[in-house]
Amino acid sequence: MAHLKAMVLSSASITRRLAGLLFVIVLPLHAEVITVYGSDEFPPVSYMNAGVVAGAFPAILSRLEKETGDRYEIQLVPWARALWMAQREQGAVANISWTTERSMQMDYSVPIYPTEVVLVVKKGREFRFESLSDLKGKLIGAGLGSSYRDEVDAAIARGDILVDRDPNQLNRMRKLLSGRVDAIFVGAGRVGVKTMIESTPEFKDRADEFVVLPKVVAVDPLHLAIPKSLNKTEALQRLNRAYTKLKERGDLADLLPR
């Protein structure tokens, strides 16, 4: 009887060890480390603050980690470089607009951060804007590598909208104040304009010189996208499920624009 009991205990011990080993082996298959590139000058969505990653998008990804089990290593760099890195299959890209062309190369998450593209002009130089045709003959400051949805991108490609591309949003705002462009696109919406003005001393004292035109250029929700060649479909599905769950619970309300 004692011999039989010892065998039972030994069998139970072996079972526990096998279960533990199985856990160690299986866990990494369901948790991944994903490098995510994003813009370092896109407040309040993503930006560097005294050398530290900041913004709503990184904060959202941090909360999603706890649900997905994946880890998102965020690297914020100039936007054109972030896009370049993702296109060369070195990782995912955050706060990216959906376009037909990009969707052929990348798998997109659900919309993560709702925002709009707005037109900002200098006070005293306002003009009527109801459709893209109203921008004909005007020079618009735009981000290097930035997209503003298919319709706007097509108008730019045709030459219907003339753009002055600049990798730096603050430079575009300086050009606006100096009269070098007629208007600028801001992809972070009104809250983005307000954040940039309030966080930049040279603009804070001239806040009343910036005017956001009433009609938006495009409704442009932002996503996380991963090159199809990286085969991260399951990781993206985990992120989508986690985002939907947190949003339904109201756990992202403090990070999303009201």
N, C-alpha and C positions, 0 to 999 in steps of 0.2 A: 504493500500500500504506500509506504514512504517513497519507494522507487517510482511508483506511478505518479505520485504527487509532484515529485521532483521533475518528472518528464513534462507534466502539465505546465509547471511554472517555467520550465525551460522553453517550452513551445510558446507560451505567452510572451516571454521576454524576446524571443526571436521575432515574433509578430510585430511587437512594438518597435524593434530596431528596423525591421523592414519598412514599416510605415513611415518612420522618421527618415529613412534613406530615400523612400519614394517621394516624400515631401520636398527634400532637398533637391532631388533630381527634377521634379516637375515644376517647382516654383519659378525658376528662371525662364521656363518656356512661356509663362504667362505674365512676366514682368520684363519690360525692356527699357533701355536707356536710349532716349531719342534726342538728338541734338536739334534745337529749334532756333533758327535765325530770325531776327526781327529788326525793325528800325530803331536806331538810337536817338532819333529826333522826331518823335510823333506823339507828343503829349496830348491828352492824358492816356493814350492807348499804350505806348511803350516809349521809354526814353531812359537815358542814363542820368542819375542824380548823384553828383559827387563821386563818380566812378562805380556806383551801385545800380544794378538793374531795377527799374521802377516802372510803374504804369499798371493799368487795369488788366491788360492781356497777360502779362507775367503773373499777376496775382490770381487770375482765373485759373491759369495752368497749374499753379501751386496747389490750389484747392482740388483740382481734378486729379492730381497725383494720388491723393488720399483715397480716391474712389477706384481709379484704374489699376493701381499698383505699379504703374509705369513711372519712370522719372524723366522729366523734361529738362534738359540742360540748355538754358537759354543764353544765347549770345547776341547782344544787340550791337549792330554795326550800321554804317550808312546803308540806306534802303537798297540802292542799286547793287551793293555787294551782297546783301542778304539774299536778294533774288538770284544773283549770279551763283552763290554757293548752293542754293537749293536746286537750281537748274542743272548743276553739275553733280547732283546726287550726293551731296555731302550732308544732307539733313533736311528737316522740314522747314517751313517758313511760316511765320506768324503774321497776324493782322494783314492778310492779303485779300484783295478783291477777287471776286469770281469773274473770269472772262472765258469766252469760248475757246480761245487759243490756249490759255493756261490749263483749262480743264482737260485738254487732250494729253497733257504731259503729267498732270498732277491729280491725285485724289484729294477731294475737299472734305473737310469736316462740315458739320451743321454750322449755320451762322453763329458766331460766338459773341461778337460785339456789334450791336446795331449802330450805324452811323450814317451820315450823309456827306456828300460833297457839296460845299457851298462856295459862292463867289464873294471875295472880299475886295472892296475898292477903297480908295482914299476919299475922305470926306470932301465934298465939293466936286467930285468927279463921278458921281453916281450916274447910272444909265439904266434904261429899261431892259429888263431881262425876263422874257417869257418863254423863249425857246432857244435852241442852240444857234439858230440863224441870227439871233441878235448879237452874237459874238463875232460875226464876220467882220474882218477889218480891224479887230482889236488884238492886242498882244497880251496873252495870258501867262502868268507865271505858273509853272507846273513842276512837279517833282521828277527828278531823274530816275527813270525806271518805273515810275508810277503809272497805274491804270485808273481810269475813271468810268469804268463800265463800257460795254461794247459800243453803244451809240456815240458816246463822247470820243472814244478812241478812234472810231471810224471817221468822225468829222475831222479829227486832228490829222489822220493819215491822208485824207483827201486834200488837206490844206484849207479847209473851211474855217478851222480855228488855228490861229498862229500861236505857238507856245514858245516860251523861253524856259528851257529846262535848267534846273539848278538842284544839286543834291542837298542843299541846306534850306530848310523852311524859313529860318530866321533871315537868311540872305534874301529870300523872295519877299519877305515883308519889308525889308529895307529898300529893295527895288521899287516896291509899291509906293512907299512914302516919298521916294526921290523922283517919282514920275517915270521910271524906266519901263514899267509895264502898266497896262490899263486896269488889270485885276489879277488876282491869284486864286487858284483852286486850293481849297483846304479840305483834305479828306477826312478830318476828324470832326467835321461839323462845327456848329456854333460853340459847343463846349471846348473844342480844340482851339478855336480862335481865342476864346476867353482865357484858357489856360496859358497859352503862349504869351499873351499880353501881360497877364498878371505875374508870370514867372520871369519876365525879362525887363530889367530896370529901364532900359532905353525905350521900351515900348509902353511901359506902365504909365509914364508921364505923358504919353501921347495917345492914350487909349481912345480918346474921342475922335481921332483922325482915321480910325479903322471903321468901315461900315460893311456889314454883311447884308448882301442883297436879299430881299424877302424870299424869292423862289429858289429852291434847291436845284442844283445841277443834276444830281442823281441820288437815289436812295442806294446806299452801298454798304451792306453788312459785311463785316470782316470775318475771315475764316482762318483755320490752320490748314495748310496743304502739304502733302508729302509726295515726292516724285513716285510715279507708278512703279518705276523700276526697282524701288527699294522694298516692294512687297510688304507694306505695313498696313494692309487692309484691316487685319484683326485689331491692331493697336488703335487704328482710327475709329473702328466700331466701338471699342471700349471707351474711348474719349467721348464719342457721340452719346453713348448711353449714360455716361457719368454726367455730362453737361446737362442733358435733359432732366436727369434725376435731381441735380442740384438746383436747377432753375425752377422746377416744379415745387420744390421745397422752399423756395425763396432764399436759398443760401448764396445767391449771387446778386441779389438786389442792390447791395451797397456798392457793387463794382460796375454796374451797368448804368448808362445814362437814363435819367428819368424823363 
